[in-house]
Amino acid sequence: MNASSSPSVGAILRAAALMTALGAAPVAAAPVTFDLTGASDQGSIGNTRTFTSGGITVTATAWSYLTDFQPAALGRWSMGLGVCSQSEVNSAGCTSPEHQVDNADYRDYVLFQFSSPVDPLSLTITTTSSADLDVSYYVGTLTLPADKLQNDTYATLATRGFGSRLDDDYSGASTTRTATLTSGFVNGLLFGAREGSTNDAFKITSLILDKPALTVPEPASLLIFGIAALGLAPRLRRRVQ
């Protein structure tokens, strides 16, 4: 090999310019869908269910609220996730339609925790009765013990990292709807039947979220790499002569 076979300064500059241009191009992340349906299983008080898709793991738990949050049973059926409060489980009364996420007596919630920050976009919910499909939810970056809401109240949710309550009422006539979420990148979502209302009940069929875009080198970093490569060029020439 002789000196003529080593890369020229012009070639290195052209390669650095190409890398800089490629690095400046944004890389979008496709939405990730979680199917929450399954075989009939009522679950037990305080149980946990996990779902993984697109490199993200979602941990789900059930909660019911009368004067504060208490653990509930997170069930999974062909139409999705539902909640049975402790009183429903103890009275053997958690059958259809009581095993939905509802606001009859107790208000039911499902807490979704994400393995890394995501942007929750929407949930599909379906009712098995003549109930309404109005919802209330909270999103936030949770602090410990994020998965233990027991004895918390609405007033203390902020100490866990949740933002203010968000309501989304539904005026349609269908028994299935997609509830669009107002969020941003968070690691927790508390989703339930409408607060301050009654006759809202549903199962949660699916969840769609966005992952952050892939991290790519910044153009400035790539330019530095190109300049460093130029500095090595004379050594390469001497080594191959």
C-alpha positions as CSV (number, residue, x, y, z in Angstrom):
1,M,0.0,0.0,0.0
2,N,1.3,3.5,-0.7
3,A,0.3,7.0,0.2
4,S,-2.1,7.4,-2.7
5,S,-4.4,4.7,-1.1
6,S,-5.0,6.8,2.1
7,P,-8.1,9.0,2.3
8,S,-7.6,12.5,1.0
9,V,-8.4,15.6,3.1
10,G,-11.3,16.3,0.6
11,A,-12.7,12.9,1.1
12,I,-12.7,13.2,4.9
13,L,-14.3,16.6,4.7
14,R,-17.1,15.3,2.4
15,A,-17.7,12.4,4.8
16,A,-17.9,14.7,7.8
17,A,-20.4,17.0,5.9
18,L,-22.6,13.9,5.1
19,M,-22.6,12.7,8.6
20,T,-23.5,16.2,9.8
21,A,-26.4,16.4,7.4
22,L,-27.7,12.9,8.5
23,G,-27.3,13.8,12.2
24,A,-29.5,16.9,11.7
25,A,-32.5,14.8,10.4
26,P,-35.1,14.1,13.1
27,V,-36.0,10.5,13.9
28,A,-39.7,10.1,14.8
29,A,-40.9,7.3,17.1
30,A,-44.0,5.4,15.9
31,P,-46.9,5.1,18.4
32,V,-47.0,2.0,20.6
33,T,-50.2,0.1,21.2
34,F,-51.0,-2.1,24.2
35,D,-53.7,-4.7,23.9
36,L,-55.3,-5.0,27.4
37,T,-57.8,-7.7,26.6
38,G,-57.5,-11.4,27.7
39,A,-59.1,-14.4,29.2
40,S,-61.6,-13.8,32.0
41,D,-59.8,-13.3,35.3
42,Q,-61.2,-11.3,38.2
43,G,-57.8,-10.9,39.8
44,S,-57.3,-10.4,43.6
45,I,-57.0,-7.4,45.9
46,G,-53.7,-5.6,45.2
47,N,-52.7,-7.7,42.2
48,T,-50.5,-6.4,39.4
49,R,-50.6,-6.9,35.7
50,T,-47.8,-6.1,33.3
51,F,-47.8,-5.5,29.5
52,T,-44.8,-5.0,27.2
53,S,-44.8,-3.5,23.7
54,G,-42.2,-1.6,21.7
55,G,-39.6,-1.8,24.4
56,I,-41.9,-0.2,27.0
57,T,-43.3,-2.1,30.0
58,V,-46.6,-0.9,31.6
59,T,-47.4,-2.0,35.2
60,A,-51.1,-1.7,36.0
61,T,-52.8,-1.8,39.4
62,A,-56.4,-1.2,40.5
63,W,-57.7,1.3,43.1
64,S,-61.1,2.3,44.5
65,Y,-62.0,5.5,46.3
66,L,-64.7,6.3,48.8
67,T,-62.9,8.6,51.3
68,D,-59.4,7.6,50.2
69,F,-57.6,5.3,47.8
70,Q,-57.6,1.6,48.7
71,P,-56.2,-1.4,46.7
72,A,-58.7,-3.2,44.5
73,A,-58.7,-6.2,42.2
74,L,-57.6,-5.6,38.6
75,G,-59.5,-7.9,36.4
76,R,-58.9,-8.8,32.8
77,W,-61.6,-9.9,30.3
78,S,-62.2,-10.2,26.6
79,M,-63.2,-6.5,26.6
80,G,-60.3,-5.3,28.6
81,L,-59.4,-4.3,32.2
82,G,-61.9,-3.8,34.9
83,V,-61.9,-3.1,38.7
84,C,-63.5,-4.8,41.6
85,S,-63.5,-3.0,44.9
86,Q,-62.8,-4.8,48.2
87,S,-66.5,-4.6,49.1
88,E,-67.5,-6.1,45.7
89,V,-65.0,-8.9,46.1
90,N,-65.9,-9.7,49.7
91,S,-69.7,-9.8,48.9
92,A,-69.1,-12.0,45.9
93,G,-70.9,-9.4,43.9
94,C,-68.2,-8.5,41.3
95,T,-70.0,-9.8,38.3
96,S,-71.1,-8.0,35.1
97,P,-71.5,-5.0,35.1
98,E,-70.0,-4.4,38.5
99,H,-66.5,-5.5,37.3
100,Q,-66.2,-2.5,35.1
101,V,-64.3,0.7,36.0
102,D,-67.2,2.6,37.4
103,N,-68.3,5.3,39.9
104,A,-71.3,3.6,41.5
105,D,-70.6,3.8,45.3
106,Y,-66.8,3.6,45.0
107,R,-65.0,5.3,42.2
108,D,-62.6,3.0,40.4
109,Y,-59.2,3.7,38.9
110,V,-56.4,1.9,37.1
111,L,-52.9,3.2,37.8
112,F,-50.5,2.7,34.8
113,Q,-46.8,3.0,35.5
114,F,-44.3,3.1,32.6
115,S,-40.8,1.8,32.6
116,S,-39.6,5.0,31.0
117,P,-41.1,8.4,30.2
118,V,-43.8,8.2,27.5
119,D,-46.5,10.4,26.1
120,P,-49.9,8.6,26.6
121,L,-52.1,9.5,23.6
122,S,-55.4,7.7,24.1
123,L,-57.3,4.8,25.6
124,T,-60.1,2.8,24.1
125,I,-62.9,2.0,26.5
126,T,-66.0,-0.1,26.1
127,T,-69.1,-0.4,28.3
128,T,-71.1,-3.6,28.8
129,S,-74.1,-1.8,30.1
130,S,-76.2,1.3,29.4
131,A,-73.6,3.4,31.4
132,D,-72.0,6.6,30.2
133,L,-68.3,6.8,29.1
134,D,-67.2,9.9,30.9
135,V,-63.7,9.8,32.4
136,S,-61.4,11.6,34.8
137,Y,-57.6,11.1,34.9
138,Y,-54.3,12.3,36.3
139,V,-50.8,12.2,34.7
140,G,-47.4,13.0,36.1
141,T,-43.9,12.1,36.9
142,L,-44.3,9.9,40.0
143,T,-42.2,9.9,43.1
144,L,-41.9,7.0,45.6
145,P,-43.9,5.1,46.6
146,A,-45.5,5.6,43.2
147,D,-47.3,2.2,43.2
148,K,-48.7,2.6,46.7
149,L,-51.6,5.0,46.7
150,Q,-53.2,3.4,49.8
151,N,-54.7,6.0,52.2
152,D,-53.9,8.8,49.8
153,T,-56.7,11.3,49.0
154,Y,-57.3,13.5,45.9
155,A,-55.6,16.3,47.9
156,T,-52.4,14.3,48.3
157,L,-52.0,13.1,44.7
158,A,-49.8,16.2,44.0
159,T,-47.2,14.9,46.5
160,R,-46.9,11.8,44.4
161,G,-46.1,13.8,41.3
162,F,-49.5,14.0,39.7
163,G,-50.9,17.1,38.0
164,S,-54.4,18.4,38.3
165,R,-57.4,16.3,37.5
166,L,-58.5,16.2,33.9
167,D,-62.0,15.4,32.8
168,D,-63.2,14.2,29.4
169,D,-67.0,13.8,28.9
170,Y,-68.5,11.9,26.1
171,S,-71.7,13.0,24.3
172,G,-71.8,10.1,21.7
173,A,-74.2,7.2,21.7
174,S,-71.7,4.4,21.0
175,T,-70.8,1.9,23.6
176,T,-67.1,2.2,22.6
177,R,-65.0,5.4,22.5
178,T,-61.4,6.5,22.2
179,A,-60.6,8.9,25.1
180,T,-57.8,11.3,23.9
181,L,-55.4,12.2,26.7
182,T,-53.8,15.5,27.4
183,S,-50.3,14.6,28.7
184,G,-46.8,15.1,27.6
185,F,-43.9,12.8,28.7
186,V,-44.7,11.2,32.0
187,N,-44.2,7.9,33.8
188,G,-47.6,7.6,35.4
189,L,-51.3,7.7,34.5
190,L,-54.2,7.3,36.9
191,F,-57.4,6.7,34.9
192,G,-60.9,6.2,36.1
193,A,-64.6,6.9,35.8
194,R,-65.8,10.5,36.0
195,E,-65.4,12.2,39.3
196,G,-68.5,14.1,40.5
197,S,-70.8,12.0,38.4
198,T,-72.6,8.7,38.3
199,N,-73.5,6.0,35.9
200,D,-70.1,5.9,34.2
201,A,-68.7,2.5,33.6
202,F,-66.4,0.8,31.2
203,K,-63.5,-1.7,30.6
204,I,-60.2,-0.4,29.2
205,T,-59.5,-2.2,26.0
206,S,-56.3,-0.7,24.7
207,L,-53.7,2.0,25.4
208,I,-51.7,4.0,22.8
209,L,-48.6,6.0,23.6
210,D,-45.6,7.7,22.0
211,K,-42.1,6.9,22.9
212,P,-39.4,9.6,22.8
213,A,-37.7,10.0,19.4
214,L,-34.5,8.1,19.0
215,T,-31.4,10.0,20.2
216,V,-29.1,10.9,17.3
217,P,-25.7,12.7,17.4
218,E,-26.0,16.5,17.2
219,P,-24.5,18.2,14.1
220,A,-21.9,20.0,16.3
221,S,-20.7,16.7,17.7
222,L,-20.4,15.2,14.2
223,L,-18.5,18.2,13.0
224,I,-16.0,17.8,15.9
225,F,-15.6,14.2,14.9
226,G,-14.8,15.3,11.3
227,I,-12.2,17.8,12.5
228,A,-10.6,15.1,14.7
229,A,-10.5,12.8,11.7
230,L,-8.7,15.5,9.7
231,G,-6.1,15.8,12.4
232,L,-5.4,12.1,12.1
233,A,-5.0,12.2,8.3
234,P,-1.3,13.2,8.3
235,R,-0.4,10.4,10.6
236,L,-2.3,7.9,8.4
237,R,-0.3,9.1,5.4
238,R,3.0,8.7,7.2
239,R,2.1,5.2,8.4
240,V,1.3,3.9,4.9
241,Q,4.3,5.5,3.1
